[in-house]
Amino acid sequence: MDAKKYWSWRKPFGVTAKDDEPAVHLTFEEAQSICRFFKKRLPTDAEWVAAAYHEQRQNPPDGFKTGQQYLYPNGESAKQSHCLQGCSNFNGAAPQGSLNRGTGHVPVLLGSAGVNGLYHMGGNVWEWVDTPIGSERITRGGSWWYDASRQMQSDVASKSPDTRVAYIGFRCVQP
């Protein structure tokens, strides 16, 4: 995706972001700094994977089983997540005509909770994790820009830490 003039973390698609949108257009260091500001940190790859694919709740709701390893962060399929193909039909936040594919990210609590009660661990936006691969950093979960296959645990993506795009965000964990 080409860099777009006037797109930033405040205006992910050239228009002001709403409070319920994921924070995107932030480099690895910027995401890490925001987590530190809130006395949290980025998860490691192992932590992110365990939270996204391995059900750990003692009494999970119907559709999930304690100790089960799932194919997708939403369970056995990606149908409840947001992505380019093979997922739900959520309409993203990007203004019509601003993207050459996809509809952009959706609000953070839209749809159903997945494994461990977490939202959008698959689809919506890639997420920075604090694990390097050479000079790059791992991103997890796929995004609205890609199809459902990118949400699988075996898909380990990496990006230059100075990457700043509309389809990469982050989440913080409590140390």
C-alpha positions as CSV (number, residue, x, y, z in Angstrom):
1,M,0.0,0.0,0.0
2,D,1.4,3.3,-1.0
3,A,1.9,6.1,1.6
4,K,-1.0,8.5,1.5
5,K,-0.6,12.2,2.1
6,Y,-2.4,13.3,5.3
7,W,-2.8,9.8,6.6
8,S,-1.5,9.4,10.2
9,W,-2.4,7.7,13.5
10,R,-4.9,10.5,14.1
11,K,-6.3,10.2,10.5
12,P,-5.8,6.6,9.5
13,F,-7.6,7.1,6.1
14,G,-7.3,10.8,5.8
15,V,-10.3,11.5,8.2
16,T,-10.2,11.8,12.0
17,A,-10.3,8.4,13.7
18,K,-13.0,7.6,16.2
19,D,-12.2,6.7,19.8
20,D,-13.2,3.0,19.1
21,E,-10.8,2.5,16.2
22,P,-7.5,0.6,16.6
23,A,-4.4,2.8,16.7
24,V,-2.6,2.3,13.4
25,H,0.1,4.2,11.5
26,L,2.5,3.7,14.4
27,T,6.0,2.3,14.2
28,F,7.2,-0.5,16.5
29,E,9.0,2.0,18.7
30,E,6.0,4.3,18.9
31,A,3.7,1.4,19.8
32,Q,6.2,0.3,22.5
33,S,6.4,3.9,23.9
34,I,2.6,4.1,24.2
35,C,2.5,0.8,26.1
36,R,5.3,2.0,28.4
37,F,3.4,5.3,29.0
38,F,0.5,3.2,30.4
39,K,2.9,1.1,32.4
40,K,2.4,-1.9,30.1
41,R,4.4,-3.5,27.2
42,L,4.0,-5.1,23.9
43,P,3.4,-8.9,24.2
44,T,6.1,-11.3,23.0
45,D,5.3,-13.6,20.1
46,A,4.8,-16.6,22.4
47,E,2.4,-14.6,24.6
48,W,0.4,-13.3,21.7
49,V,0.1,-16.8,20.2
50,A,-1.0,-18.3,23.5
51,A,-3.7,-15.7,23.9
52,A,-4.9,-15.9,20.3
53,Y,-5.0,-19.6,19.7
54,H,-5.0,-21.6,23.0
55,E,-8.3,-21.3,25.1
56,Q,-7.3,-20.8,28.7
57,R,-10.5,-19.8,30.4
58,Q,-11.8,-22.3,32.9
59,N,-15.4,-21.9,31.9
60,P,-15.5,-20.6,28.3
61,P,-18.8,-19.9,26.5
62,D,-20.3,-22.3,24.0
63,G,-18.1,-22.9,21.0
64,F,-14.8,-22.9,23.0
65,K,-13.2,-25.6,25.1
66,T,-10.6,-25.2,27.9
67,G,-7.2,-26.3,26.7
68,Q,-8.2,-26.4,23.0
69,Q,-5.8,-25.1,20.4
70,Y,-7.7,-23.3,17.6
71,L,-6.9,-22.8,14.0
72,Y,-8.0,-19.2,14.0
73,P,-8.3,-16.6,16.8
74,N,-12.0,-16.8,16.5
75,G,-12.1,-20.6,16.7
76,E,-12.3,-23.1,13.9
77,S,-12.9,-20.5,11.2
78,A,-12.2,-16.9,10.4
79,K,-15.9,-16.1,9.6
80,Q,-16.4,-13.9,12.6
81,S,-13.2,-11.8,11.9
82,H,-12.6,-8.9,9.5
83,C,-10.4,-9.5,6.5
84,L,-10.3,-9.2,2.7
85,Q,-11.7,-12.6,1.9
86,G,-13.2,-15.5,3.8
87,C,-14.3,-13.5,6.8
88,S,-17.4,-11.5,7.9
89,N,-18.9,-8.8,5.9
90,F,-18.1,-5.9,8.3
91,N,-17.8,-2.5,6.6
92,G,-14.5,-0.9,7.6
93,A,-13.8,2.7,8.6
94,A,-12.1,3.8,5.3
95,P,-14.1,6.3,3.3
96,Q,-15.4,4.8,0.1
97,G,-12.9,5.1,-2.7
98,S,-9.9,5.8,-0.5
99,L,-8.5,2.2,-0.8
100,N,-7.7,0.1,-3.9
101,R,-8.8,-3.0,-1.9
102,G,-10.5,-3.8,1.4
103,T,-12.6,-1.4,3.5
104,G,-10.1,-0.6,6.3
105,H,-10.3,-1.6,10.0
106,V,-13.5,-1.9,12.1
107,P,-14.2,-0.7,15.7
108,V,-12.3,-2.7,18.3
109,L,-15.2,-4.4,19.9
110,L,-17.3,-5.1,16.8
111,G,-18.5,-8.7,16.3
112,S,-18.0,-11.7,18.6
113,A,-15.2,-12.3,21.1
114,G,-12.9,-15.1,20.1
115,V,-10.4,-17.4,21.9
116,N,-10.0,-16.2,25.5
117,G,-12.7,-13.6,25.1
118,L,-10.4,-11.4,23.0
119,Y,-11.6,-9.3,20.0
120,H,-9.9,-9.0,16.7
121,M,-6.8,-11.1,17.3
122,G,-7.4,-12.3,13.7
123,G,-8.1,-9.9,11.0
124,N,-8.7,-6.1,11.5
125,V,-5.0,-5.1,11.9
126,W,-1.7,-6.8,12.1
127,E,-0.2,-6.3,15.6
128,W,3.3,-5.6,16.6
129,V,4.8,-8.0,19.1
130,D,8.1,-7.6,20.9
131,T,10.0,-10.4,19.2
132,P,12.6,-9.8,16.5
133,I,13.4,-11.8,13.3
134,G,16.8,-10.4,12.3
135,S,16.5,-6.7,12.0
136,E,12.7,-6.9,11.6
137,R,9.8,-7.3,14.2
138,I,7.1,-9.9,14.1
139,T,3.5,-8.8,13.4
140,R,0.6,-11.2,14.1
141,G,-3.0,-11.7,13.3
142,G,-3.4,-10.7,9.7
143,S,-5.5,-7.6,8.7
144,W,-8.3,-6.3,6.6
145,W,-5.8,-6.0,3.8
146,Y,-5.3,-9.8,3.6
147,D,-7.4,-13.0,3.3
148,A,-8.3,-15.4,6.2
149,S,-5.2,-17.6,5.7
150,R,-3.0,-14.8,7.1
151,Q,-4.7,-15.2,10.5
152,M,-3.4,-18.8,11.1
153,Q,-0.8,-19.4,13.8
154,S,1.7,-20.7,11.2
155,D,1.7,-17.3,9.5
156,V,4.6,-15.4,11.0
157,A,5.0,-12.0,9.3
158,S,7.7,-9.5,10.0
159,K,8.2,-5.9,9.1
160,S,10.9,-3.3,9.4
161,P,10.4,-1.6,12.8
162,D,10.0,1.8,11.1
163,T,6.9,0.6,9.1
164,R,4.0,2.9,9.5
165,V,0.8,1.8,7.6
166,A,-3.0,1.7,8.0
167,Y,-3.1,-2.0,8.5
168,I,-0.6,-2.4,11.4
169,G,-1.6,-1.6,15.0
170,F,-0.8,-3.0,18.5
171,R,-2.2,-4.0,21.9
172,C,-0.5,-3.7,25.2
173,V,-0.2,-6.3,28.0
174,Q,0.1,-5.9,31.7
175,P,3.7,-6.8,32.9
